[in-house]
């Protein structure tokens, strides 16, 4: 894997004046340009959190990472961007196998053919040391070094328009220091590309025009100001000397995480994509969102009043689904519904199995034709308490709910589950979640545990 070499351009023989660059003694304004900023594609990571999918939807979710990448490339070409910035989380070659690097090179070659450069700062999950040696990246791709900040200069129509600072992440280097990134000495628009979590407030006044960050799935932007102080050069005009003059200019600064390109579970609800950045001749960067995720997860709560019955719940579900499908555009929907009504209504829905019937009806009517709107589940909202007879009976369910109530009331501590889990292996992430329960989520967690017990232990004849 080659390190960053920059593009085959050199620094122009120019000197700063104000907010522009001197050419032949006159100031030229910042040249406008545009680029796409993306991160967290994770090409080999599957979409999860959905079970019992039919074959036609399984294939679409398997192909979702590649589809998101193709949309990203298509947008770069359609928007006629000058270059693309990748801030980590693109590919783990062990996850994808051979097809991943081959696929990625094919996409980079599409950009190369269109004259679009690629600047790539790898993240902690990219593992480019696993990249096959025999598969070379196209010449338009610059991969930043892991040992120091590279500073390639981007030119457009023979003019220097942006300096791009970047460093890739390695296992030994877990954090970056913003002091390593220095603004261009001539006042040229400067972009810093890096993957890692950092407080955006510490970056916005550092002097970098645009921080192209990666490493988190949630989209986030912080704006600030840069105070630029430059001096006009000494030159001769009509044999009269012009003194060096220091001037200060204020221009905007942007610190931006574009988030993930693809939604992969109900923990990532809403839409996901990439960022189009347009820089004008005053050095102002306008950031806009472009969707790339071919799947969208939505969890919706339906609140019913005290007069509502089963038929009203069915009508409300269908009406909401029609509304969602009416605005569906170029993505599949994964829907999870929660019914929040009176305790009597919720108990009736839970006991009779009507919720499964609702789910099957919605799947049949909305989940079989493109664009797909698939109902993953229909449940009642997790109640604070279940019917008294569930607690009072001398049954396993009664003992179970009474123990949960003791946890809820704080009479006893929740036992640790660490001893019940393997010490190593693929379940380690789950182990961390079970051993360390967030205090803010404790009540909701116990209510879900109680509901699980009710679902498993209530007699089948009672459900009927």
URBELGI-V212252 format. One line per field, one symbol per residue. ss: DSSP state (A for helix, B for strand, O for the rest). psi: psi as a letter, one per 20 degrees, with the letter a starting at -180 (. if undefined). burial: 1 if it has 9 or more other C-alpha atoms within 8 Angstrom, else 0. A space follows every 10 residues. Layout:
ss: ???
psi: ???
burial: ???
//
This chain:
ss: OOOOOOOOOO OOOOOBBOOB BBBOOBBBOO OOBBBBBBOO OOOOOOOOOO OOOOAAAAAA AAOAAAAAAA AAAAAAAAOO OOBBBBBOOO OOAAAAOAAA AAAAAAAAAA AAAOOOBBBB BOOOOOOAAA OOOOOOOOOO BBBOOOOOOB BBBBBBOOBB BBBBBBOOOB OOBOOOOAAA OOOOOOOOOB BBBBBOOOOA AAOOOOOOOB BBBBOOOOOB BBBBBBBBBB BOOOOBBOOB BOOOOBBBBB BBBBBBBOOO OOOOOOOOBB OOBBBBBBBO OOOOBBBBBB BOOOBBBBBB BBBOOOOOOA AAAAAAAAAA AAAAAAOOOO OBBBBBBBBB OOAAAAAAAA AAOAAAAAAA AAAAAAOOOO OOBBBBBBBB OOOOOOOAAA AAOOOAAAAA AAAAAAAAOO OOOOOOOAAA OOOOOOOAAA AAAAAOOOAA AAAAAAAAAA AAAAAAAOOA AAAO
psi: pqrpirqmrr pqmrqqocja ppokiqpprp pqrqrppqrl gmhjprpajp rlqrhhhghh hhigghgggg hgghhgghil qhrppomrkg pohhghahhg hggghghhhg hghjkpqppo oqaijhliii pphioqqrii popqqihrpq lqppqpkjqp hqpopqpqqr hiniqqpiii opqpijjqpp pppqpqpqoh hihijiipgo onrriqippp ppqaqpopor qqrprpokjp qpqpppqpqp qqqpopoiaq ippiriimqa qqbrpppopa ijjppppqpo pipjqppppp popqriiqag hhgggggggh gggghhjpok qqpoppqppo brhggghghh hijhghgggh ghgghijiqq qpnpogqorq qoqhqrqhhh hhqmrhgggg hhgghhghij hqqpqqjhii qqiraijggh gghhhnpphh jgghghhhgg hghghhipph hhh.
burial: 0001011000 0000111111 1100001011 0111111111 1111011000 0000000100 1101101111 1110011000 1111111111 1110010001 1100101111 1100011111 1111111100 1000000101 1111110011 1111100001 1111111111 0001000000 1011011111 1111110000 0011101111 1111110010 0111111101 1110000000 0000000110 1111111111 1111110010 0111111111 1011100000 1111111110 1101000100 0011011100 1000000100 1111111111 1100110011 1110110110 0110011000 1111111111 1000000001 1000001111 1101011100 0000000000 0000001100 1001100000 0100011111 1011000100 0010
//
